[in-house]
Amino acid sequence: MSSSDRQRVEKVRGARRAKLTAAPGTTDEPAEPDADSDAEAAAPASGPNDERMRREVPPHY
């Protein structure tokens, strides 16, 4: 792996933080969410005490 294949730290003038260059083989665009993750989040498992736990608040509230 040569130095040109790696990310580099670039100093940004006037900024507090440095910036990394893009890693090889990546893009700046966010990845599409999986369709399977929506189905799992929509139907969470329910237990016998879930309703009671949602109604109760700690004494310091």
Steps between C-alpha positions, in 0.01 A plus 500: 500500500667818387452841660275610211249221583438625853298779655691817583441767763451844346524815706212739433598863535286680758343178632559332834496149360691331225326316216563149366513438130258243361602138538572311178187339355253718693262781408372806686137397457322327791399137462137407434323353807414133486134409450533221759596740781165686470301180548692408815464846654124513437417187701695499828462208740253567781516359850245475783632811684561732204182709542563548872863603437390764248247653745735520799741789546791522743427682830727796415281605202 
